[in-house]
Amino acid sequence: MAGTDEVVGRILSRKPFTVLGYSAEDAVWCPECLRTAAGLSPGRTDTCGRPVAPLYARDAAVREEVCEYCDRALYELLATRSGPKPEQKPVTAQLRVHGKRTAIEFDRVPPLDIRNQLKSSGWRWDPRFRVWWSGEETPRVPAGIVLPTALRAPAALGPLIRRRRD
């Protein structure tokens, strides 16, 4: 933890009011999960009508806090945000079909590059159901997302066969 303390100390010497995370809806959120998982943003109110409050890194009382959604320590997240980025691991997701729409559901918040790929390929985030929706007939699944093999089989069947009624 000494390495983490040194990195955070350097960050705080440059930016004394660095935000560590946020408190909203009686939970603690890292900055990434606040928008993606909770659908909230700083400076607004949460669903209970209370303001989303920032947690500052200088406050020693909040250094032990862990994000409610991704279960990562906020203090360590601050140290790793400014350091070199580790190699991305493949993200596992569940692919489901509801009516004429396809949904992708993740166990945890997908990395930013995966979210950007989803947005650019036509997927849309639904904060109510916490899934990504696509209205395309055969949606593209971005690289880096691993689907269980049982769910990949229907997509590999080929084009849809349409039968005429006589």
C-alpha positions as CSV (number, residue, x, y, z in Angstrom):
1,M,0.0,0.0,0.0
2,A,3.0,2.3,0.3
3,G,3.2,2.6,-3.5
4,T,-0.5,3.5,-3.6
5,D,0.1,6.2,-0.8
6,E,3.0,7.7,-2.8
7,V,1.0,7.9,-6.0
8,V,-2.1,9.4,-4.3
9,G,0.2,11.8,-2.4
10,R,1.6,13.1,-5.8
11,I,-1.9,13.5,-7.2
12,L,-3.1,15.4,-4.1
13,S,-0.1,17.7,-4.2
14,R,-1.1,18.7,-7.8
15,K,-4.9,18.7,-7.3
16,P,-5.9,19.1,-3.6
17,F,-9.6,18.6,-4.3
18,T,-9.4,15.3,-6.2
19,V,-12.6,13.4,-6.1
20,L,-12.2,9.8,-4.9
21,G,-15.8,8.7,-5.5
22,Y,-19.4,9.8,-4.9
23,S,-22.1,9.1,-2.3
24,A,-25.6,8.6,-3.7
25,E,-28.7,6.5,-2.8
26,D,-27.1,5.5,0.5
27,A,-24.2,3.9,-1.3
28,V,-20.6,4.7,-2.4
29,W,-19.8,4.8,-6.1
30,C,-16.6,5.1,-8.1
31,P,-16.7,7.9,-10.8
32,E,-17.1,5.3,-13.6
33,C,-20.0,3.3,-12.0
34,L,-21.9,6.4,-10.9
35,R,-22.9,7.2,-14.5
36,T,-22.9,3.7,-16.0
37,A,-24.5,1.6,-13.3
38,A,-26.5,4.1,-11.3
39,G,-27.4,6.5,-14.1
40,L,-26.5,9.4,-11.9
41,S,-24.2,12.4,-12.4
42,P,-22.5,14.8,-10.0
43,G,-24.3,18.0,-9.2
44,R,-27.7,16.5,-9.5
45,T,-30.0,14.7,-7.1
46,D,-30.4,10.9,-6.7
47,T,-33.7,9.1,-6.9
48,C,-34.3,9.9,-3.2
49,G,-34.0,13.6,-3.9
50,R,-30.7,14.1,-2.1
51,P,-27.7,15.6,-3.9
52,V,-25.0,13.4,-5.2
53,A,-22.1,14.2,-2.9
54,P,-18.4,14.0,-3.9
55,L,-16.0,12.1,-1.6
56,Y,-12.6,13.9,-1.6
57,A,-9.3,11.9,-1.5
58,R,-7.9,14.3,1.2
59,D,-10.5,13.0,3.7
60,A,-8.9,10.2,5.6
61,A,-12.4,8.9,6.6
62,V,-13.3,7.8,3.1
63,R,-10.1,6.1,2.1
64,E,-11.4,2.7,3.1
65,E,-14.5,2.9,1.0
66,V,-15.4,0.4,-1.8
67,C,-17.6,1.0,-4.8
68,E,-21.0,-0.6,-4.3
69,Y,-21.2,-1.8,-7.9
70,C,-17.8,-2.9,-9.0
71,D,-16.4,-3.8,-5.5
72,R,-13.1,-2.0,-6.1
73,A,-11.4,0.1,-3.4
74,L,-11.7,3.8,-4.3
75,Y,-8.3,4.7,-3.0
76,E,-6.6,2.1,-5.2
77,L,-8.7,3.2,-8.2
78,L,-7.4,6.7,-7.8
79,A,-3.8,5.4,-7.8
80,T,-4.3,3.2,-10.9
81,R,-6.2,5.9,-12.9
82,S,-3.0,8.0,-13.2
83,G,-0.6,5.0,-13.7
84,P,0.0,2.8,-16.7
85,K,-3.1,1.0,-18.0
86,P,-3.0,-2.8,-17.6
87,E,-3.8,-5.1,-20.5
88,Q,-7.6,-5.5,-20.9
89,K,-9.0,-9.0,-20.1
90,P,-11.9,-10.3,-22.2
91,V,-15.2,-9.4,-20.7
92,T,-17.9,-12.1,-20.4
93,A,-21.5,-11.2,-21.2
94,Q,-24.8,-12.9,-21.6
95,L,-26.7,-12.4,-24.9
96,R,-30.5,-12.6,-24.7
97,V,-33.3,-12.0,-27.1
98,H,-36.5,-10.3,-26.1
99,G,-39.0,-10.0,-28.9
100,K,-37.2,-8.4,-31.9
101,R,-34.5,-6.9,-29.7
102,T,-31.2,-8.3,-28.5
103,A,-29.8,-7.5,-25.1
104,I,-26.3,-7.9,-23.7
105,E,-26.0,-8.1,-19.9
106,F,-22.6,-7.9,-18.1
107,D,-21.8,-9.1,-14.6
108,R,-19.8,-6.0,-13.9
109,V,-19.3,-2.7,-15.6
110,P,-17.5,-3.2,-18.9
111,P,-14.4,-1.2,-19.5
112,L,-14.7,2.2,-21.2
113,D,-13.3,1.0,-24.6
114,I,-16.0,-1.8,-24.7
115,R,-18.7,0.7,-23.8
116,N,-17.5,3.0,-26.6
117,Q,-17.5,0.1,-29.1
118,L,-21.0,-0.8,-28.1
119,K,-22.2,2.8,-28.6
120,S,-20.6,3.1,-31.9
121,S,-22.0,-0.2,-33.2
122,G,-25.6,0.8,-32.4
123,W,-26.1,-0.6,-28.9
124,R,-27.9,1.6,-26.4
125,W,-27.7,1.5,-22.6
126,D,-30.9,1.0,-20.6
127,P,-30.3,2.1,-16.9
128,R,-33.7,0.7,-15.8
129,F,-32.9,-2.9,-16.8
130,R,-29.1,-2.5,-16.7
131,V,-28.6,-4.0,-20.1
132,W,-27.4,-2.9,-23.6
133,W,-30.1,-3.1,-26.3
134,S,-29.8,-3.5,-30.0
135,G,-32.7,-3.3,-32.5
136,E,-30.7,-4.8,-35.3
137,E,-31.7,-8.2,-36.7
138,T,-28.1,-9.6,-36.3
139,P,-26.2,-7.1,-34.0
140,R,-22.5,-7.0,-34.0
141,V,-20.8,-8.0,-30.7
142,P,-17.6,-5.9,-30.2
143,A,-14.3,-7.6,-30.0
144,G,-13.2,-8.2,-26.4
145,I,-16.7,-9.5,-25.3
146,V,-16.7,-13.2,-24.8
147,L,-20.1,-14.9,-25.0
148,P,-20.7,-18.4,-23.6
149,T,-20.6,-21.0,-26.4
150,A,-24.2,-22.1,-25.8
151,L,-25.5,-18.6,-26.7
152,R,-23.3,-18.2,-29.8
153,A,-24.9,-21.1,-31.7
154,P,-28.2,-19.3,-32.8
155,A,-26.2,-16.4,-34.4
156,A,-24.1,-18.9,-36.4
157,L,-27.1,-20.6,-38.0
158,G,-27.2,-18.2,-40.9
159,P,-29.9,-15.9,-42.3
160,L,-33.5,-16.0,-41.2
161,I,-35.8,-18.3,-43.3
162,R,-39.1,-16.6,-44.1
163,R,-42.0,-18.7,-45.2
164,R,-44.9,-17.4,-47.2
165,R,-48.4,-18.1,-46.2
166,D,-50.5,-19.6,-49.0
